[in-house]
Amino acid sequence: MDLTYRNLGEVHNNMRRVIEGLNDLPVTKENQQEILALLEEMEKEDIDLVRRRQAYEELSEKEEIGSTPEVVEEAVLVIMEDIESEGKFTEELKVLHERFEKGEVEEEEGEMEVVSTTYSKKDPITKEDIKDPVRNSRCGHVYDRESVNEYIQMNKKNRMAVYHCPVQGCKNKVNLNLQDMVDFSEFFKLCK
Ligand SMILES: [Zn+2]
């Protein structure tokens, strides 16, 4: 993608989506090296985007931004060299980097114990009665839709690295995410 001042934000948003995807991705022997290389690239790109934005802003103050794209690009590169900056996602990328470097191999999905066929009525997060049940397809545990939604949003907002299934003893070590939640209307028939 061509970088212009106008699409810098878009490129950064794409990066945010990739980071969110990686947050939900378990580390395996197969993906570890590939993801580490990707993260290194993203770390550089993240910082470059911030520096580039600042360079454009400096340039526009000098009113040179209306020149031809080649002239602008050249001027931007020169200014960028003198800018030192953190990236926008430095912290998130660092957490991911550490997790993939550590190479903690997650348990295979197939080995996951299937949860028994009777369920507690209580949501494991709020400890209140479940009103709108959803089932985690990875481990079979059931939560209230609103409660698990809020729990995921809160953890993302606070940039937590780990927010596994909150059921005690659950072996599922993949962070909760909405894609894994499936409707579970049979729940009320199967309650204890
Ligand atoms: Zn679970």
Residues whose N, C-alpha, C, O or C-beta is under 5 A from the ligand:
A	BS01	ZN	C139 H141 C165 V167 C170 N172
